[in-house]
């Protein structure tokens, strides 16, 4: 999104740990070392002016955050390192203490004026990008942070993180450590724990489930050429809000049997998006399509992740269908498939995913026929308080991709709490997608 305000950036600097840290090579888990995670993901938080929170202390968020990052990196020192490639292309972290990139900025705008930008995609000016000269992800900083002061006294904190090193939950743990140190803590709690060996493939590996998200990429006749075709399409971004009214409307389309069962809000929204996307992209009736849910094993029974673990904990679970079944059946059908995919994730399933990836060369699952869904609304981004109160918006920054959408918490202009979801589709498909979502979220019953 092009900003309608100017942002003056200072020259980027490297923040290194404030004390000497171990020089060593850290092994990554097999969940970390996925091809699909070899990228940077951006998170952003908008903070209002709140001078009473830091009364009697330094009111400059830039200086406070910069100093606390240096302190936090003493404990999270692998984040100040660089990725290297080992045997068979496996990534590792060289703990060089070279530091993370930090940019100080001033935005000529108030929080009230920027309110319309507080949803994905957010203005690119609020976060420095990975240098164009960087070759891949090897040898590059693992985090790029920008703190932008606003003329009203508020500020914007934005961070771009290499996904190989941590997921959203691990990132929030690091951000909370910064917050604790700003507020005077002697050390962060919980203390960070590496232990990436916990989420490695078994020996020998054993795949005990069907993993449709990987296998659907190899099926059908259209899938193989669809990725190249996308390069010639004009992709557009649009953001959709799902609040209480929208959820209630979707429920009005359900059968009594489904309504009386235990249906999560996540299932309703995901089914709505998946079905609408399949209709919008006009798949052939017998084409296989799938929905993939990215589920954290951090809270699952039987996964013994110790407190302080900040590696990637997300595994994929999916379900598939012929396109005509999604289109010709009511949304009940889509909801049941989404729910089955979501609830099957336990320790045995997670181990099966890890083993499958290792046995099959860490395959990706991004294809035209598969929609990958992530939900960061419950990982605590909106609770991160650097001493100035909680953010007005805390969540994903960009507009998603053609293959993936990410849910974030959002408060509408009317004050309604809900989820905001960025969608990316070709222009004409987006019009069809919008029509389908509108029918489901506004009690329009025709063609459903």
RONUKE-33923 format. One line per field, with one value per residue (C-alpha): residue number from 1; x, y negated, z. Coordinates in Angstrom, 3 decimals, always signed. Layout:
N
pos = NUM, ...
x = X, ...
y = Y, ...
z = Z, ...
REM end
This chain:
448
pos = 1, 2, 3, 4, 5, 6, 7, 8, 9, 10, 11, 12, 13, 14, 15, 16, 17, 18, 19, 20, 21, 22, 23, 24, 25, 26, 27, 28, 29, 30, 31, 32, 33, 34, 35, 36, 37, 38, 39, 40, 41, 42, 43, 44, 45, 46, 47, 48, 49, 50, 51, 52, 53, 54, 55, 56, 57, 58, 59, 60, 61, 62, 63, 64, 65, 66, 67, 68, 69, 70, 71, 72, 73, 74, 75, 76, 77, 78, 79, 80, 81, 82, 83, 84, 85, 86, 87, 88, 89, 90, 91, 92, 93, 94, 95, 96, 97, 98, 99, 100, 101, 102, 103, 104, 105, 106, 107, 108, 109, 110, 111, 112, 113, 114, 115, 116, 117, 118, 119, 120, 121, 122, 123, 124, 125, 126, 127, 128, 129, 130, 131, 132, 133, 134, 135, 136, 137, 138, 139, 140, 141, 142, 143, 144, 145, 146, 147, 148, 149, 150, 151, 152, 153, 154, 155, 156, 157, 158, 159, 160, 161, 162, 163, 164, 165, 166, 167, 168, 169, 170, 171, 172, 173, 174, 175, 176, 177, 178, 179, 180, 181, 182, 183, 184, 185, 186, 187, 188, 189, 190, 191, 192, 193, 194, 195, 196, 197, 198, 199, 200, 201, 202, 203, 204, 205, 206, 207, 208, 209, 210, 211, 212, 213, 214, 215, 216, 217, 218, 219, 220, 221, 222, 223, 224, 225, 226, 227, 228, 229, 230, 231, 232, 233, 234, 235, 236, 237, 238, 239, 240, 241, 242, 243, 244, 245, 246, 247, 248, 249, 250, 251, 252, 253, 254, 255, 256, 257, 258, 259, 260, 261, 262, 263, 264, 265, 266, 267, 268, 269, 270, 271, 272, 273, 274, 275, 276, 277, 278, 279, 280, 281, 282, 283, 284, 285, 286, 287, 288, 289, 290, 291, 292, 293, 294, 295, 296, 297, 298, 299, 300, 301, 302, 303, 304, 305, 306, 307, 308, 309, 310, 311, 312, 313, 314, 315, 316, 317, 318, 319, 320, 321, 322, 323, 324, 325, 326, 327, 328, 329, 330, 331, 332, 333, 334, 335, 336, 337, 338, 339, 340, 341, 342, 343, 344, 345, 346, 347, 348, 349, 350, 351, 352, 353, 354, 355, 356, 357, 358, 359, 360, 361, 362, 363, 364, 365, 366, 367, 368, 369, 370, 371, 372, 373, 374, 375, 376, 377, 378, 379, 380, 381, 382, 383, 384, 385, 386, 387, 388, 389, 390, 391, 392, 393, 394, 395, 396, 397, 398, 399, 400, 401, 402, 403, 404, 405, 406, 407, 408, 409, 410, 411, 412, 413, 414, 415, 416, 417, 418, 419, 420, 421, 422, 423, 424, 425, 426, 427, 428, 429, 430, 431, 432, 433, 434, 435, 436, 437, 438, 439, 440, 441, 442, 443, 444, 445, 446, 447, 448
x = +0.000, +1.413, +1.639, +0.094, +2.676, +6.439, +8.741, +12.287, +14.612, +18.035, +20.759, +20.341, +22.597, +23.471, +22.496, +24.787, +24.463, +25.409, +27.700, +29.946, +28.050, +29.138, +30.579, +29.129, +27.092, +23.452, +21.536, +17.975, +15.031, +13.470, +10.433, +12.691, +14.516, +11.612, +11.899, +8.632, +10.087, +13.136, +11.702, +11.076, +7.698, +6.663, +4.792, +3.682, +2.275, +0.779, +1.088, -0.823, +0.722, +0.536, +2.909, +1.519, +2.787, +6.445, +6.021, +9.336, +11.316, +12.738, +9.823, +11.713, +10.577, +13.382, +16.183, +14.463, +13.739, +17.176, +18.956, +16.642, +17.206, +20.951, +20.263, +17.781, +20.280, +22.586, +20.017, +18.720, +22.203, +21.475, +19.175, +22.267, +23.973, +23.822, +22.525, +25.009, +24.482, +25.760, +25.770, +22.919, +21.802, +20.697, +20.649, +22.425, +22.978, +26.478, +26.351, +28.585, +27.006, +26.957, +23.597, +20.154, +19.311, +17.690, +16.269, +15.171, +12.492, +10.106, +6.719, +4.989, +1.572, -0.508, -2.024, -5.505, -4.475, -2.891, -5.885, -6.970, -3.548, -3.773, -4.660, -2.777, -1.300, +0.334, +2.556, +5.938, +7.611, +7.087, +9.502, +12.859, +13.050, +15.675, +18.476, +18.016, +21.689, +21.289, +21.635, +18.994, +19.046, +22.566, +24.815, +22.037, +20.697, +17.906, +15.826, +15.203, +13.475, +12.116, +10.687, +8.895, +7.892, +4.555, +3.883, +1.200, +3.706, +2.786, +5.030, +5.053, +7.146, +7.665, +9.890, +10.845, +12.037, +13.635, +11.045, +13.687, +14.803, +11.403, +7.646, +5.153, +4.933, +8.711, +8.923, +6.383, +8.484, +11.477, +9.416, +8.139, +11.748, +12.501, +9.459, +10.520, +14.030, +12.670, +10.595, +13.617, +13.777, +17.236, +16.626, +13.746, +11.200, +10.974, +14.631, +15.046, +15.764, +17.142, +16.581, +15.787, +16.517, +13.027, +11.371, +13.566, +12.592, +12.476, +15.091, +13.942, +11.276, +7.731, +4.883, +1.606, -0.835, -1.754, -0.469, -2.674, -1.090, +2.074, +0.491, -2.142, +0.675, +1.524, -2.048, -4.216, -3.351, -3.617, -1.509, +1.842, +1.558, -0.475, +2.483, +4.020, +0.633, +0.280, +3.265, +1.204, -1.859, -2.516, -2.768, -4.696, -4.935, -8.077, -8.722, -11.845, -13.157, -14.992, -16.695, -19.752, -22.210, -20.294, -19.950, -23.654, -24.519, -22.354, -24.070, -27.434, -26.375, -25.668, -27.897, -29.351, -27.117, -23.955, -25.139, -25.669, -22.227, -19.042, -17.893, -15.003, -15.000, -11.774, -13.587, -16.390, -14.076, -11.687, -14.519, -15.965, -12.622, -11.728, -15.080, -15.175, -11.628, -12.408, -15.441, -13.489, -10.613, -13.027, -11.401, -12.399, -15.096, -12.852, -9.733, -8.458, -8.256, -7.051, -7.000, -3.941, -4.041, -0.858, -1.232, +1.180, +2.131, +3.205, -0.052, -0.844, -1.025, +1.981, +4.377, +7.005, +8.171, +9.870, +9.099, +11.196, +11.413, +11.317, +11.827, +9.222, +6.398, +3.935, +3.038, +0.580, -2.661, -5.011, -8.014, -8.856, -11.904, -12.902, -13.795, -17.342, -18.039, -17.150, -19.150, -22.271, -22.594, -23.555, -20.901, -21.587, -19.432, -16.488, -16.740, -16.582, -13.433, -11.738, -12.649, -11.323, -8.038, -7.672, -8.472, -6.243, -3.043, -1.554, +1.978, +1.782, +0.442, +3.102, +5.845, +4.421, +4.577, +8.202, +9.158, +7.354, +9.247, +12.618, +11.893, +10.658, +13.307, +11.447, +8.769, +6.649, +2.864, +2.227, +0.187, -2.827, -4.889, -3.986, -4.932, -2.656, -4.164, -2.364, -3.886, -1.697, -4.596, -3.889, -0.105, -0.155, +1.111, -1.636, -0.489, +3.142, +3.702, +7.051, +6.042, +3.649, +0.568, -0.770, -0.914, -4.058, -3.289, -0.775, -0.562, +0.566, +1.782, +1.602, -1.285, -0.659, +0.171, -1.800, -1.201, -1.627, -3.753, -3.076, -5.646, -4.953, -6.974, -8.637, -11.050, -13.281, -14.065, -17.357, -15.456, -16.292, -13.653, -12.939, -10.390, -8.937, -7.797, -5.766, -6.492, -4.458, -6.041, -6.100, -8.364, -11.357, -11.107, -11.139, -14.469, -15.951, -14.389, -15.805, -19.263, -19.166, -17.907, -20.550, -23.300, -22.142, -21.515, -24.580, -27.363, -27.712, -28.965, -29.086, -26.550, -25.456
y = +0.000, -3.384, -5.656, -9.126, -10.419, -10.688, -8.546, -9.725, -6.832, -7.057, -4.813, -1.151, +0.035, +3.438, +4.061, +6.627, +8.354, +5.980, +8.636, +11.308, +14.422, +17.975, +18.515, +21.833, +23.571, +24.263, +27.076, +26.399, +28.749, +30.460, +28.241, +25.179, +26.460, +26.516, +25.088, +23.217, +21.352, +19.973, +16.493, +13.430, +12.665, +9.173, +8.269, +4.741, +3.037, -0.482, -2.171, -5.287, -8.082, -7.052, -9.208, -8.012, -4.451, -5.524, -8.496, -9.606, -7.562, -8.123, -8.668, -7.868, -4.406, -4.234, -4.490, -2.256, +0.497, +0.304, +0.716, +3.532, +5.426, +5.439, +6.794, +9.426, +10.674, +11.721, +14.418, +14.907, +14.758, +17.134, +14.402, +12.207, +14.899, +15.915, +18.957, +21.299, +24.454, +27.790, +31.300, +32.159, +28.525, +28.512, +25.040, +24.209, +21.035, +19.677, +17.632, +14.810, +12.022, +9.838, +8.489, +7.624, +4.650, +1.666, -1.449, -4.601, -6.552, -9.481, -9.409, -12.714, -11.449, -10.878, -7.588, -8.901, -9.846, -6.439, -4.490, -3.436, -1.870, +0.278, +3.467, +5.553, +4.610, +1.871, -0.844, +0.504, -2.664, -1.462, +1.476, +1.774, +4.579, +7.269, +5.743, +6.522, +7.412, +10.215, +13.639, +15.913, +16.082, +17.341, +14.894, +12.315, +10.741, +12.838, +9.842, +6.355, +3.945, +0.449, -1.821, -4.882, -7.801, -9.455, -13.189, -12.469, -10.828, -7.279, -4.957, -1.956, +1.145, +3.399, +6.454, +8.743, +12.166, +15.069, +17.814, +20.522, +19.211, +18.908, +18.789, +16.193, +17.693, +17.699, +14.137, +12.932, +14.582, +12.531, +9.322, +9.915, +10.317, +6.871, +5.517, +7.027, +5.592, +2.127, +2.299, +3.109, +6.919, +8.371, +11.152, +12.325, +14.850, +17.516, +17.868, +18.926, +22.583, +23.867, +27.687, +27.951, +31.697, +32.229, +31.633, +33.738, +36.793, +40.156, +42.805, +44.506, +42.133, +43.482, +41.834, +42.962, +40.469, +39.216, +35.686, +34.267, +30.806, +32.205, +34.844, +32.618, +30.693, +33.757, +34.619, +33.371, +31.967, +28.233, +27.962, +28.474, +25.382, +23.194, +21.643, +20.307, +19.076, +16.983, +14.865, +13.465, +12.663, +9.307, +10.156, +7.836, +7.666, +7.186, +7.467, +9.076, +8.538, +11.229, +9.853, +10.983, +10.000, +11.833, +14.983, +14.922, +14.613, +17.605, +19.649, +18.792, +20.827, +23.961, +26.951, +27.499, +30.545, +28.519, +25.608, +27.878, +29.451, +27.876, +25.570, +23.190, +19.695, +20.651, +23.501, +21.211, +18.568, +21.051, +22.992, +19.739, +18.664, +22.079, +22.641, +19.073, +19.386, +22.629, +21.020, +17.870, +19.721, +21.813, +25.197, +28.100, +30.169, +33.195, +31.289, +32.022, +28.994, +28.868, +26.652, +26.720, +25.525, +24.479, +25.688, +25.137, +28.187, +25.914, +26.519, +30.054, +32.955, +35.210, +32.713, +32.141, +28.653, +27.105, +23.607, +21.070, +23.035, +20.499, +22.544, +23.235, +25.349, +25.263, +28.328, +28.673, +30.643, +30.755, +32.189, +32.466, +32.651, +32.605, +29.049, +29.984, +31.390, +28.077, +26.100, +28.275, +28.980, +26.474, +24.893, +27.683, +29.945, +27.514, +26.968, +30.691, +31.093, +28.132, +29.366, +32.876, +31.427, +29.199, +31.682, +34.494, +32.779, +34.567, +35.771, +38.829, +36.754, +34.069, +36.714, +38.159, +34.733, +34.258, +37.736, +37.181, +33.947, +35.532, +38.596, +36.468, +33.765, +31.041, +30.512, +27.388, +27.359, +24.033, +24.557, +23.098, +26.022, +25.623, +22.837, +22.597, +20.885, +19.519, +17.879, +15.497, +14.013, +16.117, +15.890, +12.642, +10.002, +7.621, +7.975, +6.903, +3.820, +2.012, -0.171, -2.428, -0.216, +2.348, +1.783, +0.630, +3.205, +6.021, +8.625, +9.498, +6.609, +7.728, +8.670, +12.381, +14.405, +16.232, +19.481, +18.390, +16.198, +15.250, +14.261, +11.370, +9.685, +6.439, +3.858, +2.273, -1.444, -0.620, +0.943, +4.562, +7.164, +9.767, +11.197, +9.525, +11.675, +10.439, +12.239, +12.200, +13.306, +12.392, +9.394, +11.196, +14.043, +11.494, +10.130, +13.623, +14.320, +11.129, +12.010, +15.444, +14.135, +11.397, +13.955, +15.901, +12.939, +10.862, +13.451, +13.741, +17.258, +17.454, +19.653, +21.309
z = +0.000, -0.944, +2.083, +1.974, +4.430, +4.518, +6.654, +7.300, +8.044, +9.646, +8.282, +9.312, +12.106, +13.496, +17.111, +18.688, +22.084, +24.916, +26.406, +24.963, +23.822, +22.895, +19.414, +18.286, +15.593, +16.460, +14.765, +13.607, +13.945, +10.945, +11.455, +11.189, +8.137, +5.677, +2.186, +2.685, +5.699, +3.898, +3.820, +6.014, +7.551, +8.738, +11.928, +12.841, +15.947, +16.211, +19.622, +20.783, +22.812, +26.477, +28.561, +31.903, +31.385, +31.469, +33.802, +35.227, +32.679, +29.223, +26.848, +23.630, +22.452, +19.879, +22.438, +24.982, +22.474, +20.858, +24.201, +25.304, +22.053, +22.742, +26.231, +24.983, +22.394, +25.216, +26.020, +22.466, +20.940, +18.004, +16.618, +16.221, +14.129, +10.475, +8.622, +7.021, +4.999, +6.171, +4.750, +2.372, +2.331, +5.968, +7.487, +10.735, +12.747, +13.102, +16.316, +15.119, +17.226, +14.097, +15.187, +13.890, +11.682, +13.405, +11.773, +13.573, +11.727, +12.029, +10.299, +9.545, +10.568, +13.695, +14.803, +14.041, +10.502, +9.972, +11.260, +7.767, +7.263, +10.402, +8.573, +6.031, +3.686, +5.777, +4.268, +3.205, +4.472, +8.047, +7.726, +6.041, +3.491, +3.074, +0.935, -2.749, -2.980, -0.453, -2.054, -0.607, +3.186, +3.899, +5.696, +6.118, +9.329, +10.813, +11.910, +10.539, +12.923, +12.383, +15.077, +13.685, +15.895, +15.099, +15.457, +18.080, +20.414, +19.456, +17.503, +15.170, +15.815, +12.785, +12.440, +9.593, +10.811, +8.995, +9.413, +9.680, +13.089, +14.799, +14.268, +15.489, +18.956, +19.374, +18.063, +20.627, +23.350, +22.162, +22.000, +25.522, +26.661, +25.212, +27.038, +30.363, +30.096, +29.277, +32.444, +34.586, +34.725, +35.360, +32.828, +30.620, +31.810, +30.612, +29.762, +26.122, +25.409, +22.101, +22.192, +18.459, +18.661, +20.125, +16.749, +14.509, +12.486, +14.211, +13.507, +11.439, +10.076, +9.989, +8.058, +9.591, +8.024, +4.593, +4.039, +1.320, +1.374, -0.211, -2.408, -4.054, -5.750, -7.843, -8.871, -11.709, -15.126, -14.493, -11.346, -13.032, -15.202, -12.863, -11.040, -14.258, -15.429, -12.275, -13.249, -16.121, -14.011, -12.401, -8.715, -6.412, -2.626, -0.601, +3.127, +4.610, +8.141, +10.093, +13.169, +15.173, +12.427, +9.725, +11.854, +12.710, +9.024, +8.084, +10.793, +9.255, +6.203, +8.245, +8.786, +12.287, +12.703, +12.134, +14.268, +17.266, +16.927, +18.200, +15.398, +16.002, +14.526, +12.760, +10.980, +9.823, +8.396, +6.795, +5.154, +3.832, +2.358, +0.905, -0.798, -2.119, -3.488, -5.313, -6.934, -7.792, -9.488, -11.610, -11.159, -13.344, -11.575, -10.974, -9.956, -6.473, -4.208, -0.630, +2.425, +4.670, +8.267, +9.994, +13.589, +16.454, +18.485, +21.330, +23.182, +22.004, +24.473, +24.322, +22.704, +25.356, +24.439, +27.451, +28.631, +26.774, +23.512, +20.695, +17.545, +14.879, +16.288, +13.403, +11.342, +8.493, +8.455, +5.518, +3.763, +0.093, -2.121, -5.733, -6.675, -7.656, -4.194, -2.542, -5.090, -5.257, -1.542, +1.127, +3.304, +5.846, +3.684, +3.685, +7.439, +8.188, +6.062, +7.736, +11.216, +10.528, +9.299, +12.345, +15.108, +13.856, +14.998, +18.002, +18.741, +16.480, +13.596, +14.100, +14.119, +10.910, +9.202, +10.269, +9.051, +5.740, +5.106, +5.802, +3.653, +0.751, +0.625, +2.580, -0.097, -0.386, -0.560, -2.247, -5.394, -7.097, -5.827, -2.167, +0.244, +3.297, +6.345, +9.411, +12.481, +14.512, +16.472, +19.569, +19.862, +21.852, +19.411, +20.501, +24.138, +23.637, +25.821, +25.610, +28.529, +26.615, +26.723, +24.274, +20.523, +18.755, +16.085, +16.317, +13.586, +10.112, +7.992, +4.387, +2.119, +2.061, -1.042, -3.690, -1.805, +1.797, +4.055, +7.673, +10.314, +12.704, +15.439, +14.416, +15.784, +13.164, +13.003, +14.732, +17.629, +16.758, +17.587, +14.938, +12.549, +9.498, +6.570, +3.579, +0.301, -2.924, -6.223, -9.926, -10.557, -12.054, -9.561, -6.746, -7.966, -7.937, -4.537, -3.050, -4.361, -2.711, +0.643, +0.596, +0.077, +3.111, +5.404, +4.527, +4.685, +0.907, +0.226, -3.585, -5.407, -2.201
REM end
